[in-house]
Amino acid sequence: MAKAGGLGDVVGALPKYQNQLGHIAKVVMPMYRTKFLYNNQWETVHKGYTHLGNWWFNYTVIREKTNKLGFDLYLVDIYGLLDREKIYGYGDDTERFTAFQVAVVDWLAAWKHQPDIVHVHDHHTALIPFMLQYCYAYQHLGKIRTVLTIHNAQYQGWMGWDKSHYLPAWDSWKSGMLEWNKTINPLASGIKCAWKVTTVSPTYLVEMRTAANGLEALLEYEKGKCSGILNGIDNVVWDPATDTYLGEHYTAETVEEGKQRNKKLLCEEYNLDPKKPLITFIGRLVGEKGADLLPQAIEDSFYYIGRKMNFLILGSGFPEIEAKLLAMKGLTRGDYNVYIGYDEGLSHLMYAGADFILMPSRVEPCGLNQLYALRYGTIPVVRNTGGLHDTVIDYGDKNGYGIRFNNASVGDMTHGIWRAVELYQQPQKMLDIRERIPLLDFSWEASVRSYLELYAS
Ligand code: ADP
């Protein structure tokens, strides 16, 4: 329905697998104007009228009719506020997501079902645990247990106290449950009010106690209710044997030929030399992902290692990084290209056609790219942090299959690229790793059970 990164992948897959295990999981999210909205059939299940401070608004809850995603998907339509093409990045995001949360709780209060658990994701929904407990109108919902999953602690949804009236009348003795560092901090409120808090890898959980954009002390204090559960990947959607975006389907047995054909397609399209190793980067072009290091690391690689490899970059983000990467196209000798934008199809083809994927992240709560890459037989070259630490073993270590480096620096990344080029020159070793990695199990099955145990607790 809508995806900007890993959160979209998780919320699209987790409920499907929960349902398969006999639970009833439903999803509610804002009604953005996306292709999925126009290409599917919907029925109205609720119409309501509520308010954000002094502003009264109508909202409509619609449901996808055919259950095609494997769960009931409900969308909240708030005319003029949520129904936009982008998910976030507007000046009124505070109003948009607060109104969304108010509407959801208002709908829950009128709904004929009462959930056992409400599971909220990131700051855009993190005020809901507070509202369920401390808004007078919703106190009959106060017994519903809540779980908050933190996909990224960098973004917290801060808002000034002048906006505290956005929430339906609440018990002002509880203002401390909204506050962190003298401002309303929705993510901090979620951490305080939710019954359980999870994050998307065990290592990121530990790292957050020393680096969580100001929430370190809170996470240390609340650590008793926190746990780290690794994201899975949807093996049905991400399967090189059936993926409709690929030029050639393949399995672990046919990985070598399958990848060659897809690589050839990519190289033709992006003017690259298929004989050289193809090193890619897919993701948001932001400092968190180490994307600012890419231009210099690529130039240094060409300079120090020689023009022995190709680079292909897919992403969008900071204009300065985009501009630098685009400008570098001028220096290419058929060994560098970049596509600025978001392109789901191209990303799938890149996972299939690339030899290596670069992830120099400064912060990586879980990271899905490396998991997709592994499934498609592509070797990850990653900084040793967060979920990357939990999922990638260096090929120099026992049972290893990836390349790890320790610092988010140009030097370390260039060294990682050098090791990739060295590895590529040992075809037997490459083949051994390539045949092994698609069989590693990072599917949802294991993670879903951990969530169900958490709910049960
Ligand atoms: P994050 O959620 O921090 O962005 P993750 O690694 O958890 O990072 O998830 C990123 C997801 O978004 C992956 O599915 C990746 O393929 C996808 N993605 C990121 N940028 C792009 C892009 N420009 N085009 C297509 N897919 C992208």
Boltz pocket constraint, residues with backbone or C-beta under 6 A from the ligand:
constraints:
  - pocket:
      binder: B
      contacts: [[A, 4], [A, 5], [A, 6], [A, 7], [A, 9], [A, 282], [A, 283], [A, 284], [A, 314], [A, 315], [A, 316], [A, 339], [A, 341], [A, 342], [A, 343], [A, 344], [A, 347], [A, 366], [A, 367], [A, 368], [A, 369], [A, 370]]
      max_distance: 6.0
